[in-house]
Amino acid sequence: MSYLIQPATLAHVRALAPRLREGDRAEVEAVGAKPRHLMHKLWRTSHTRRTAFVDGEIAAMWGCAGTLLSPIGEIWLLTAPPVERVPVAFVKEARRGISEMLETHAILVSGVLASYGRAIRLMEILGFEIGAEYSMPCGALFRELRMERSA
């Protein structure tokens, strides 16, 4: 199985949006957004953005939004079914990506749909603190994610 990471492009946004895993799609829709629109916004506002391919198929996109001068980076991750074929490689790559983002930001934050157990488990494996539930304006429940750079 081949695994390739490259800088994310707008074409990748268009390719991944209709292929999101069910949990990722539910998370995007829980905030009242359409996948392609939210992904475009995340891509546009991020200084770090990557795309993963598995055997030539788009498998995931992730990035870090916010200003480079801020100590806080806002991370995001969206996946498609091919990512499930390379779970160990994906976790290793995610750890590399997090290390890269922690070089720029002292704190990484995000949120995850409270009912998206697989995503919460992944973030725990990656070392994120899973915080309290909070309600989005549309009523969906999310959990806080946070990681701080080691001293």
C-alpha positions as CSV (number, residue, x, y, z in Angstrom):
1,M,0.0,0.0,0.0
2,S,1.4,3.4,-0.9
3,Y,0.9,6.4,1.3
4,L,1.6,10.0,0.1
5,I,1.4,13.3,1.9
6,Q,1.5,16.6,0.0
7,P,0.5,20.2,0.4
8,A,-3.3,20.5,0.3
9,T,-4.8,22.3,-2.7
10,L,-8.2,23.6,-3.5
11,A,-8.6,20.7,-5.9
12,H,-8.1,18.4,-2.9
13,V,-11.0,20.2,-1.1
14,R,-13.2,19.5,-4.1
15,A,-12.1,15.8,-4.2
16,L,-12.5,15.1,-0.5
17,A,-15.8,16.9,0.3
18,P,-18.1,14.3,-1.4
19,R,-16.0,11.4,0.0
20,L,-16.0,12.2,3.8
21,R,-16.5,9.4,6.2
22,E,-19.9,9.4,7.8
23,G,-18.7,10.7,11.2
24,D,-16.8,13.6,9.5
25,R,-19.8,14.5,7.4
26,A,-22.0,14.5,10.5
27,E,-19.6,16.7,12.4
28,V,-19.6,19.3,9.5
29,E,-23.3,19.2,9.2
30,A,-23.7,19.5,13.0
31,V,-22.3,23.1,12.8
32,G,-24.8,23.9,10.0
33,A,-22.3,23.8,7.2
34,K,-21.9,22.1,3.8
35,P,-18.7,20.0,3.6
36,R,-17.2,21.8,0.6
37,H,-17.9,25.3,2.0
38,L,-16.5,24.6,5.4
39,M,-13.4,22.8,3.9
40,H,-12.8,25.7,1.6
41,K,-12.9,28.1,4.5
42,L,-10.5,25.9,6.6
43,W,-8.2,25.5,3.7
44,R,-8.2,29.2,2.9
45,T,-7.5,30.4,6.5
46,S,-4.9,27.8,7.4
47,H,-1.1,28.4,7.2
48,T,-0.4,24.6,7.5
49,R,-2.5,22.3,5.3
50,R,-1.8,18.8,4.1
51,T,-3.5,16.0,2.1
52,A,-2.9,12.3,2.5
53,F,-3.4,9.8,-0.3
54,V,-3.6,6.0,0.0
55,D,-3.0,4.0,-3.2
56,G,-3.7,7.2,-5.1
57,E,-7.1,7.9,-3.4
58,I,-7.7,11.0,-1.3
59,A,-7.8,9.8,2.3
60,A,-7.5,12.9,4.6
61,M,-6.8,16.6,4.9
62,W,-5.7,18.5,7.9
63,G,-4.4,21.9,8.8
64,C,-3.8,24.6,11.4
65,A,-5.7,27.9,11.2
66,G,-5.0,31.1,13.0
67,T,-2.3,33.7,12.8
68,L,1.4,32.7,13.0
69,L,1.9,35.2,15.8
70,S,-0.7,33.7,18.0
71,P,0.4,31.1,20.6
72,I,-2.9,29.2,19.8
73,G,-3.4,27.2,16.6
74,E,-6.8,25.9,15.6
75,I,-6.4,22.4,14.1
76,W,-8.7,20.5,11.9
77,L,-8.9,17.0,10.3
78,L,-11.3,15.5,7.8
79,T,-11.1,12.0,6.5
80,A,-12.4,9.6,3.8
81,P,-12.7,5.8,4.0
82,P,-9.2,5.0,2.5
83,V,-7.6,6.3,5.7
84,E,-8.9,3.2,7.5
85,R,-6.6,1.0,5.4
86,V,-3.5,2.6,7.0
87,P,-4.3,3.2,10.6
88,V,-0.7,2.9,12.0
89,A,0.8,5.0,9.2
90,F,-2.0,7.6,9.7
91,V,-1.3,7.9,13.4
92,K,2.4,8.3,12.8
93,E,1.8,11.0,10.2
94,A,-0.7,12.7,12.5
95,R,2.0,12.9,15.2
96,R,4.5,14.4,12.8
97,G,1.9,17.0,11.7
98,I,1.1,17.8,15.3
99,S,4.8,18.2,16.1
100,E,5.1,20.6,13.1
101,M,2.2,22.7,14.4
102,L,3.6,22.8,17.9
103,E,6.8,24.4,16.5
104,T,4.7,27.4,15.5
105,H,2.0,27.4,18.3
106,A,2.4,26.6,22.0
107,I,-1.2,25.4,22.2
108,L,-3.4,23.5,19.7
109,V,-7.1,23.6,20.1
110,S,-10.2,22.2,18.3
111,G,-13.5,20.6,18.9
112,V,-15.0,17.2,18.0
113,L,-18.6,16.2,17.8
114,A,-19.4,14.6,21.2
115,S,-21.0,11.6,19.6
116,Y,-18.1,10.9,17.2
117,G,-16.4,8.3,19.4
118,R,-13.8,7.2,16.8
119,A,-12.5,10.8,16.4
120,I,-12.4,11.3,20.1
121,R,-10.4,8.0,20.5
122,L,-7.9,9.1,17.8
123,M,-7.4,12.4,19.5
124,E,-6.7,10.6,22.8
125,I,-4.2,8.4,21.1
126,L,-2.5,11.5,19.7
127,G,-2.2,13.0,23.1
128,F,-4.9,15.6,23.2
129,E,-6.8,16.4,26.4
130,I,-10.5,15.8,25.9
131,G,-12.3,18.6,27.7
132,A,-15.8,19.4,28.6
133,E,-18.8,19.3,26.3
134,Y,-20.1,22.5,24.9
135,S,-23.1,23.4,22.8
136,M,-22.8,25.0,19.4
137,P,-25.3,27.7,18.4
138,C,-27.2,25.1,16.3
139,G,-27.5,22.9,19.5
140,A,-25.0,20.2,18.6
141,L,-22.7,19.0,21.4
142,F,-19.0,19.1,20.9
143,R,-16.0,18.2,23.1
144,E,-13.0,20.5,23.6
145,L,-9.6,19.3,22.4
146,R,-6.3,20.8,23.6
147,M,-2.6,20.1,23.5
148,E,0.2,22.2,24.8
149,R,3.8,22.1,23.8
150,S,6.1,20.4,26.2
151,A,8.4,22.6,28.2
